[in-house]
Amino acid sequence: MSIRLATFSDIPRLQELLGQILHVHHEARPDIFKSRGSKYSNKELQILLEQAHTPIFVYENEDGVLLGHLFVTLKEVDPASTALQPIKTLFIEDLCVDAQARGKKIGDRLLQFAETYARDQQCYNLTLNVWNDNTAALRFYERHDMHPQETVMEKILSKKESE
């Protein structure tokens, strides 16, 4: 079992995993998320794979099957900012473990890998967004000593036409 950089040949499997993430979000918030689709097109994934600041890592078992992925973005505050400290952040865009492989500590390994990678990149912090309705993910991140940094609030103003 290993974690490695994703390649173009991994895109079909990445799309399958992204579909699983979308399904989880759709189940929690069908008013926001579609039931099918992907966060990224194949072309967008190719672009991400080519950029040094948006590496995608995959967790591969001993048979070469991808059981999880980790999309990250290295972000730096502009040193000329008059309000913010000039820090570097590793932002987790997506962390997914195949539904059939959950409970095997793959998510733990991916998150530990992200933290090590962030330290290697001299990042000040590791951040991510998680939906409040995704209680399993919230518990997972809290178990790994992650804490809320800011909160996005909403008030739904109108019902969708289809409801």
Steps between C-alpha positions, in 0.01 A plus 500: 500500500633840406418863447631650176440789265208441267556468125280559196423128491336534846236746376221242441538365855526852642170578330340194665617617842388857432158355415491333841576831669226670300253231607580560869450873454181452298354277772566772758414805287298414188403867481862583413661188354390307192452124523750430220807663361842600619670797658750499212492416131772273360666808348496680835659195664772500234573866578514433874739212441733728303520775764760480776277682752203259458640150545263205510608195697346154485496213745570176317473149646747219431299398192526848349136590572440864595305504824521869579619840392624827644472825303697788652586858414800693628391857576711796604387833637644788300790640707381850403169447683436774752268281709619140482817332614704354210429133563489191281202265535431153370129490419337159462261529206379138517578195708311187401516133590307256283173406672597130485835567673388721790587396852849382402686816615564617142356843581731521802799423280398757238450770762831415670665516157346845443639623832848366423487651151392835646790495746742410218369802305555724807128570533370683803172310503284232341142602417188362334128556469249247627122514479329502841252238379788259437524392864729203429753731336474752782573229758788369288670841478438578867669168592802631312515818712349727237287787629264751339681805364197691373133429445290568191139576588198473272133586488302336221282769344289307253399149411619356174242466221529119500396465865 
